[in-house]
Amino acid sequence: MVTVEEELTRAVEGAFTRPVPKSAGAQMRYLVGRHQGSTQQVADLLHISRRTVERYVKDQIKQPRPHLAKRLEGEVRTRWQPQVRARARRKAATTEGIMIDVQARFGYTAAAGSTDQSRIRHLTLALPPHHAARLLDAQATGTNEDQLLQLTAEALGETYFRDNGRRAHGLEVELTDVLDLQFRL
């Protein structure tokens, strides 16, 4: 299932200027460098021995086990190019906004006499910077997926369905059954 958290992370990672290290040795050397050369801190982070970290750094071990490879890649990705990541988030939150491409079931709560039957829609639109800021700030503070989905629904409701306050006053949008979701900065 597609999650808002993963897709926001992927969008920010799209701003990277250099590729993330691919080999286990390069990834381990990067982590050791980020921890001021402390192989013990990296070992504690990855739940392996200090000696194992040293072997990866010296390329004595080249292929990590699948669970370690996944954990290693995740730790490197979360630390890769922090200034580029911060700049991309700041730019989206202040000047450029964020593009969203979503295919999901949208439900409505509207005034009497209007249809509120939910249906699947495919929308591609630009969310203004204040909505991008709300989403990115919520993600940074560790907001859960349901709340991120609710913030996304509110942003889509205001931007697309209510046309920034020009129509459909009082329309509340509910976003369920997300089939596809992508963000681009």
C-alpha positions in Angstrom: 0.0 0.0 0.0 1.2 3.5 -0.8 1.8 5.7 2.2 2.0 9.5 2.4 5.1 9.2 4.6 7.0 7.1 2.1 6.0 9.3 -0.9 7.0 12.6 0.9 10.3 11.0 1.7 10.8 9.8 -1.9 9.9 13.3 -3.2 12.5 15.0 -1.0 15.1 12.3 -2.0 14.5 13.3 -5.6 16.3 16.5 -4.8 19.6 14.7 -4.1 22.5 16.0 -6.2 24.6 12.8 -5.8 23.6 9.2 -5.8 23.4 7.4 -2.5 26.3 4.9 -2.0 25.4 1.5 -3.3 28.0 -1.0 -2.0 27.9 -2.1 1.6 31.5 -1.0 2.2 30.8 2.6 0.9 27.6 2.8 3.0 29.4 1.6 6.1 32.3 4.1 5.5 29.7 6.9 5.1 28.0 6.0 8.4 31.4 5.8 10.2 32.3 9.2 8.8 29.0 10.7 9.9 29.6 9.4 13.4 33.1 11.0 13.6 34.9 7.7 13.0 33.2 5.8 15.8 32.7 2.2 14.6 31.1 1.4 18.0 28.3 4.0 17.4 27.6 2.5 14.0 27.7 -1.0 15.4 25.2 0.0 18.0 23.0 1.7 15.4 22.9 -1.4 13.2 22.9 -3.9 16.0 26.0 -5.7 14.9 29.5 -6.0 16.4 32.2 -3.3 16.1 34.5 -5.8 14.4 31.9 -6.5 11.7 31.7 -2.8 11.0 35.4 -2.7 10.6 35.4 -5.6 8.2 32.8 -3.8 6.0 34.9 -0.6 6.1 38.0 -2.5 4.9 35.9 -4.3 2.2 36.7 -7.7 3.8 32.9 -8.4 3.8 31.1 -7.3 0.7 27.6 -8.8 0.8 25.5 -8.2 4.0 22.7 -10.4 4.9 19.3 -9.2 3.6 18.0 -7.8 7.0 21.3 -5.9 7.5 21.4 -4.7 3.9 17.9 -3.2 4.3 18.8 -1.6 7.7 22.1 -0.2 6.4 20.5 1.3 3.3 17.8 2.9 5.4 20.2 4.5 7.8 22.4 5.8 5.0 19.3 7.3 3.2 18.0 9.1 6.3 21.4 10.8 6.7 22.3 11.4 3.0 22.8 15.0 2.0 21.0 16.7 5.0 21.6 20.2 3.7 20.2 19.4 0.2 17.2 17.7 1.9 16.6 20.7 4.1 16.9 23.2 1.2 14.4 21.2 -0.9 11.9 21.1 2.0 12.3 24.8 2.7 11.9 25.7 -0.9 8.7 23.6 -1.2 7.3 25.1 2.0 8.0 28.7 1.2 8.0 29.4 -2.5 7.2 26.5 -4.9 4.8 24.2 -3.2 4.5 20.5 -4.0 2.9 18.6 -6.9 0.6 15.7 -6.1 -0.6 12.9 -8.3 -3.2 10.8 -6.6 -5.7 8.2 -7.6 -8.0 7.4 -4.7 -11.6 7.2 -3.5 -12.8 10.6 -2.5 -15.9 11.0 -0.3 -17.7 14.2 0.6 -19.7 15.8 3.3 -21.7 18.6 1.6 -24.8 20.7 1.9 -28.2 19.1 1.5 -29.2 18.6 -2.1 -25.8 17.8 -3.4 -24.3 14.4 -4.2 -22.0 13.0 -1.6 -21.4 9.6 -3.1 -17.7 8.6 -3.0 -15.9 7.7 -6.2 -12.5 7.1 -7.5 -10.7 10.1 -9.0 -7.3 10.7 -10.5 -6.0 14.2 -9.7 -2.7 15.9 -10.6 -2.3 19.4 -9.2 0.1 21.8 -7.5 -0.5 22.3 -3.8 0.4 25.8 -2.6 3.4 26.3 -0.3 1.3 26.6 2.9 -0.1 23.1 2.3 3.3 21.7 1.5 4.6 23.2 4.7 1.9 21.6 6.8 2.5 18.2 5.2 6.3 18.4 5.5 6.2 19.7 9.1 3.8 17.0 10.1 6.1 14.4 8.6 9.1 15.8 10.3 7.4 15.7 13.7 6.5 12.0 13.2 2.7 12.4 12.6 1.0 9.1 12.0 -0.2 8.0 8.5 -3.9 8.6 9.2 -3.2 12.2 10.1 -0.9 12.7 7.1 -3.7 11.3 4.9 -6.2 13.7 6.6 -3.9 16.7 5.9 -3.6 15.6 2.3 -7.4 15.4 2.0 -7.7 18.9 3.5 -5.2 20.3 1.0 -6.9 18.6 -1.9 -10.3 19.8 -0.6 -9.3 23.4 -0.4 -7.2 23.5 -3.6 -9.2 21.4 -6.0 -12.7 20.9 -4.7 -13.3 24.3 -3.1 -11.0 26.2 -5.5 -9.3 28.1 -2.7 -12.7 29.3 -1.2 -14.3 30.3 -4.5 -16.9 27.5 -4.6 -18.4 24.5 -2.7 -18.3 26.2 0.7 -18.7 23.8 3.6 -17.5 20.8 1.5 -15.4 18.4 3.5 -13.3 15.9 1.6 -12.4 12.4 2.8 -9.6 10.5 1.1 -9.8 6.7 1.3 -8.6 3.7 -0.7 -5.5 5.3 -2.0 -4.5 3.4 -5.2 -1.6 5.5 -6.2 0.1 8.6 -4.7 3.2 10.5 -5.8 4.6 13.8 -4.7 7.2 15.9 -6.6 9.0 19.0 -5.3 
